[in-house]
Amino acid sequence: MTDSLLLFALVILAMVSVMAADLLVSVLGLAAASAVLSVVIFRMDAPLAAVFELSVCAGLISALFVSVTGLVQPARREDARQHLKTKLSRFWLLPLVAAGTGVLVLLSAFYLPAHLPAGIPPADVRSVLWQDRRLDVVGQVLVLMAGVFGISVLLKEKTQ
């Protein structure tokens, strides 16, 4: 039941971060969704991946995004309302798809085993990071690079 609530909160926070008209609310929703995702990953017995998720995505990337939102000029209230209406007209099906997916996940939980067998514990962290979880490390590097490049594009001055 706790896992279902965590996944429900994750979906709601992800939708808030996508649908928010205010950029700061969107960034904070993304940070909260990332924090909930790290709890989900930790509950799945992957503490190293949970720590990476929490430190990089919920921490570093969110801090960078919050600092950039302070540099961006705030939109007028009318522009924000129009932007929200445009998003709602484009993504009106998103809450229905999320709810349907949640129902399918809950129904499929009756047919899946409650616990998977545990793997063999590795010798040390280095072997986990650089041998077993090499693709995760590459993914973390790509997420960091995407955040840095995204911020550099946002902060780039226009030359005319």
Phi, psi and omega per residue, in radians:
M1 nan -0.687 3.129
T2 -1.112 -0.698 3.128
D3 -1.102 -0.697 3.115
S4 -1.114 -0.705 3.111
L5 -1.151 -0.697 3.100
L6 -1.105 -0.765 3.133
L7 -1.172 -0.641 3.075
F8 -1.103 -0.786 3.103
A9 -1.096 -0.658 3.119
L10 -1.098 -0.763 3.139
V11 -1.162 -0.752 3.136
I12 -1.096 -0.792 -3.138
L13 -1.157 -0.630 3.087
A14 -1.140 -0.701 3.112
M15 -1.187 -0.634 3.088
V16 -1.096 -0.735 -3.106
S17 -1.213 -0.490 3.118
V18 -1.427 -0.671 -2.988
M19 -1.629 -0.155 -3.055
A20 -1.148 2.431 3.108
A21 -1.418 -0.528 3.141
D22 -1.544 2.307 -3.089
L23 -1.144 -0.659 3.141
L24 -1.172 -0.698 3.085
V25 -1.097 -0.693 3.104
S26 -1.088 -0.764 3.129
V27 -1.153 -0.743 3.131
L28 -1.177 -0.619 3.045
G29 -1.118 -0.691 3.090
L30 -1.123 -0.723 3.118
A31 -1.129 -0.743 3.128
A32 -1.162 -0.701 3.095
A33 -1.104 -0.677 3.114
S34 -1.175 -0.652 3.098
A35 -1.155 -0.725 3.092
V36 -1.144 -0.694 3.099
L37 -1.083 -0.645 3.113
S38 -1.163 -0.601 3.061
V39 -1.151 -0.736 3.104
V40 -1.067 -0.782 3.138
I41 -1.118 -0.695 3.111
F42 -1.117 -0.711 3.119
R43 -1.175 -0.333 3.087
M44 -1.555 0.265 3.097
D45 1.102 0.725 3.031
A46 -2.229 1.249 -3.029
P47 -1.154 -0.567 3.130
L48 -1.154 -0.762 3.104
A49 -1.140 -0.629 3.115
A50 -1.145 -0.695 3.122
V51 -1.155 -0.733 3.092
F52 -1.081 -0.773 3.139
E53 -1.064 -0.792 -3.102
L54 -1.197 -0.747 -3.065
S55 -1.319 -0.761 -3.050
V56 -1.439 -0.996 -3.026
C57 -1.332 -0.909 -3.114
A58 -1.292 -0.501 -3.084
G59 -1.658 -1.280 -2.990
L60 -1.146 -0.928 -3.079
I61 -1.098 -0.731 3.139
S62 -1.158 -0.679 3.094
A63 -1.110 -0.707 3.096
L64 -1.140 -0.733 3.132
F65 -1.146 -0.694 3.116
V66 -1.128 -0.686 3.120
S67 -1.159 -0.609 3.122
V68 -1.258 -0.634 3.130
T69 -1.128 -0.455 3.057
G70 -1.230 -0.411 -3.136
L71 -1.557 -0.352 -3.114
V72 -1.457 2.418 3.136
Q73 -1.211 2.362 -3.132
P74 -1.199 2.543 3.121
A75 -1.384 2.704 3.058
R76 -1.228 2.744 -3.086
R77 -1.067 -0.653 3.135
E78 -1.163 -0.700 3.111
D79 -1.136 -0.681 3.128
A80 -1.137 -0.725 3.106
R81 -1.119 -0.742 3.121
Q82 -1.136 -0.672 3.118
H83 -1.124 -0.719 3.112
L84 -1.152 -0.700 3.105
K85 -1.110 -0.692 3.108
T86 -1.117 -0.765 3.115
K87 -1.108 -0.772 -3.128
L88 -1.111 -0.607 3.123
S89 -1.271 -0.515 3.134
R90 -1.434 -0.609 -3.029
F91 -2.012 0.597 -3.098
W92 -1.141 -0.423 -3.099
L93 -1.472 -0.256 -3.059
L94 -1.011 -0.824 3.116
P95 -1.103 -0.612 3.116
L96 -1.191 -0.709 3.105
V97 -1.151 -0.709 3.117
A98 -1.130 -0.742 3.118
A99 -1.150 -0.733 3.101
G100 -1.106 -0.703 3.093
T101 -1.126 -0.712 3.101
G102 -1.081 -0.721 3.101
V103 -1.119 -0.740 3.110
L104 -1.107 -0.685 3.110
V105 -1.144 -0.769 3.127
L106 -1.126 -0.691 3.111
L107 -1.196 -0.641 -3.137
S108 -1.287 -0.289 3.131
A109 -1.133 -0.420 3.112
F110 -1.245 -0.416 -3.077
Y111 -1.768 -0.144 -3.137
L112 -1.673 2.643 3.100
P113 -1.168 2.601 -3.102
A114 -1.211 -0.660 -3.120
H115 -2.392 2.428 3.053
L116 -1.609 2.669 3.126
P117 -1.152 2.510 -3.130
A118 -1.312 2.575 3.099
G119 -1.448 3.101 3.107
I120 -1.349 2.225 -3.128
P121 -1.169 2.398 -3.132
P122 -1.284 2.914 -3.111
A123 -1.239 -0.824 -3.125
D124 -2.670 3.059 -3.069
V125 -1.163 -0.636 -3.117
R126 -1.051 -0.746 -3.141
S127 -1.175 -0.584 3.104
V128 -1.166 -0.855 -3.061
L129 -1.198 -0.771 -2.964
W130 -1.736 -0.135 3.080
Q131 -2.074 -0.996 -3.047
D132 -1.377 -0.658 -3.048
R133 -2.011 0.606 -3.098
R134 -1.048 -0.706 -3.134
L135 -1.138 -0.598 3.085
D136 -1.147 -0.687 3.119
V137 -1.124 -0.736 3.092
V138 -1.086 -0.710 3.095
G139 -1.086 -0.714 3.104
Q140 -1.108 -0.725 3.108
V141 -1.105 -0.720 3.131
L142 -1.140 -0.666 3.097
V143 -1.116 -0.766 3.096
L144 -1.082 -0.774 -3.135
M145 -1.132 -0.696 3.112
A146 -1.092 -0.705 3.090
G147 -1.124 -0.758 3.141
V148 -1.145 -0.789 3.136
F149 -1.165 -0.651 3.099
G150 -1.104 -0.737 3.123
I151 -1.194 -0.680 3.132
S152 -1.150 -0.590 3.092
V153 -1.211 -0.707 3.124
L154 -1.158 -0.601 -3.084
L155 -1.565 -0.091 -3.123
K156 -1.160 2.305 3.141
E157 -1.417 2.547 3.098
K158 -1.324 2.354 3.037
T159 -1.951 2.329 -3.080
Q160 -2.009 nan nan
